[in-house]
Amino acid sequence: MAKSKDSVTEDLKTILSAELGGDASDWKRTSKKRVYGGDTARDFENKTAGQKITTYERRDGLIYAEQGESGKEITARVPFNAAAKASVVDVVMNKILEEKEVPDALYAQAVKEGLIRRFSFCVTKYDEGIVEEGESPMYTTIYPAVRDETFKCPEFIRPLVPKGDDTDECMVTEWRFPAAMDTPAKVVRYLESLGMTWDVESQKRDKTVYNEITGELNAAKPAKGPRR
């Protein structure tokens, strides 16, 4: 069940108090919530300390905020537990989505802790006659699960898909695979085996490819044995 507006606000006050100081009651919400880049933004002020900050709530439940251009970054989840630090994966995904630099060691740790599970994909077929030699007739868009297909961050995806090669195509980054992955279902199997999530809802926009994938995946399932 989704939280009410008031309960989320109280959680955010608790987070701000724990991260930036002052009592939770010192923090007052000063704006209605609004959508910013797909995230829900809320403004707060602590007049006692002379502080103002905007919090952002992502669709996956992560809360983040930044106090000024060079101030403290906040990454947390609700319900909030001050003793439980945000996961490395949360922190790194936050930086990726905000297009900030990610230290190599921090990225490597996030990969170990399952960063790849935060990415989704959908598959498209090339038009006949434009497939290059040695390449699959498929291309794939890969993007953070909380953003759409146009979000481009190939430098963070590239190490996660050793069989893939990225190509910058205007609004999206296309990923191409070896010729052996000659059906869309083979691409789906490969990326799911790595831990990525097949974005079924986006895939359904191309009904032909979606039906081909589901048909092949269902055909590959072992037949059920006789009832005993």
Secondary structure, DSSP 8 states (H G I E B T S, - for coil): ----HHHHHHHHHHHHHHHH-S-GGGEEE-S--EEETTEEEEEEEETTTTEEEEEEE-TTSEEEEESSSSS-EEEEESS--TTS---HHHHHHHHHHTT----HHHHHHHHHTTGGGGEEEEEEE--TT---TTEEEEEEEEEETTS-TT---HHHHGGG-TT-EEEEETTEEEEEEETT--SHHHHHHHHHHHT-EE-HHHHTTSHHHHHHHHHHHHHHS-------
